[in-house]
Amino acid sequence: MTAYLIRRLLLLVPTLFAIMLINFAILQFLPGGPVEQIIAELTGTGGDITSRVTRVGGETSMPGSRGGADGGGQGGGPRGDYRGAQGLDPAFIAELEEQFGLDKPIGERFLVMMGNYLVFDFGDSFFRDRPVVDLILDKMPVSISLGLWSTLIIYLVSIPLGIAKAVRDGSNFDAWTSGLVVIGTAIPGFLFAVFLLIVFAGGQYLDWFPLRGLVSSNWEQLSLVDKVLDYLWHLVLPILALSIGGFAVLTMLTKNSFLDQINQQYVTTARAKGLSERRVLYGHVFRNAMLIVIAGFPATLIGMLFTGSVLIEVIFSLDGLGLLGFEAVFNRDYPIVLGTLYFFTLFGLVMGIITDLVYTLIDPRIDFESREV
């Protein structure tokens, strides 16, 4: 197993490098980069310029300009070729390029960026005037709360339900639970979130849960027990909305996996030896059937952490990583875009290795040493 882990860790480096290279290259061709946004604001076609351009000592500077230099100068078009730049002083355009790090060749910018990323130096945000690492750490508790609790609830509900459906395959229980699962899948998470707010958060009916936020405004003054209860109270509706679409896939995957194992010869042999149905199911079938279920855990967790929660965070006013990444793409804040991408990708690759380790814990017969990575 040691040799396999070493090979996987060595493969992690070029995989991460290739993903970052592809995304970095794509960003170079996106219109509306940071320089173009500043130009648009200066020419009156953008938003409020005071939030991005400040006058310091008579010179124009951008908050977070260090992020362009230290963060690799991500994004932007060819130097000096910016939409709407006609009539502006070329020296000012050159100053903007320098402050955003766009005055260096693309290859040099990418290599500098990756060198900084190796030590988790993601530079500063272009427009938030804060280090990207600080922004990620600030938003991470919200996303971790949503992701971990949603994944935990999905697995705690779907696995027992899938096993029960497999044991009762073809029964009325199997039919009506399948109907409920299909209905849950058909309802978009964001639409279900709005429904929950209207019904349970003081919309038109009940006022049982808070409308927004992860904790109450007086959270600091609460006792430890009250803090925990307040935290869980705020999580109920977002977690339900985020989990609704995840039950179907895992439930049916668990059911089909158990059905496949139940029909195997070793199950017939175990029953013939007089073993109880419970011991056959959980002593023999469970270990083999759960392998395919565990394979989907990293994707489920990462999806809940970073992709599935964007609209939920917006609806419930939860300031997490999903919302941070969405706003960064919209604002062309490339240090945040690529910094969070690097973090998410590294996390996903490490989770894949952890999944293989869990495989061996569930079934020691699995030998990754004999596999080619």
Protein Blocks (a to p, Z undefined) as FASTA:
>chain_A
ZZmmmmmmmmmmmmmmmmmmmmmmmmmmpghifklmmmmmmnopaccfklmpcceehiac
dehklmmmmnooggjidehiaghigoiafklmmmmmmmnopmbcfklmmmmmmmmmmnop
gbjafklopafklmmmmmmmmmmmmmmmmmmmmmmmmmmmmmmmmmmgoiaklmmmmmmm
mmmmmpcfklmmmmmmmmmnopmmccfbcfbdjbdfklmmpcfklmmmmmmmmmmmmmmm
mmmmmmmmmmmmmmmmmmmmmmpmklmmmmmnopafklmmmmmmmmmmmmmmmmmmmmmm
mmmmmmmmmmmmmmnopacfklmmmmmmmnopaklmmmmmmmmmmmmmmmmmmmmmmmmm
mmmmbcfklpcZZ
